[in-house]
Amino acid sequence: HSEFAHLGDAAIDCVVALMREEGMTATVSSIHINGWFGDHDKLSGARWMSQRLFNRALDAARWIYVGDSTNDQAMFGHFALSVGVANLRQFADQLTTWPAFITDGERGAGFAEVAERIIAVKQI
């Protein structure tokens, strides 16, 4: 809705409603409308992926999570080291769970800001 095509709020709400009417879970990210069938979310998917790919329990390791939209709230709530990129503020009225930190930069610049900070800390 905000990458190649640009939809207004009314159109986004219509797509989300249609998906939900068909039994899907639907969330809106900063660039996509995400929809899926099933009882899972980013956090349960991250737990599965961490175990499957790295043979590590997600909750037993130290991680930092970076997100930019309302569909990242479960991750913000789970990870003590959670960061929202600055454009997250545009969803302030829809957020109930905020990250621990917010970058100065929006979108890719915000993600780069986090990466640069991690690299700087690692070099100390």
Steps between C-alpha positions, in 0.01 A plus 500: 500500500794736531780360287400448136132580534372773728169439671315741724376411847149414377634256239736340752212459747289341224772247411555410867124457555469277193789282613354466849155417360665208320648371826849638467704681758591836348745764615633813340871568487665818383503375139279188475168360602587159643250217510518135600296207616587338829565577862852643483672835501851643462602385847389138457664501153824636643499230770450230236769644271756541777455140609486360148788693344732558795394225743459772764201593708410858420443579866839362604707739289563872505345673201413845379183549300448788259159577353303779344130434526199388701555135407826508698334553838528137616872515428541839673328356806711187506850637448652729762731629226236615254534794265245675286613701202376858510210456257337281766378827654248536215313205656496648853122489528499128412782383728450343839850353527797724428865406447761588760673739258412700188753605236541849362487372140198363321473178297837371369689787661364391837608141446844623391519712815448188715761302302754782530443520875547123542822511295629795703432320830663180373819694418540632854 
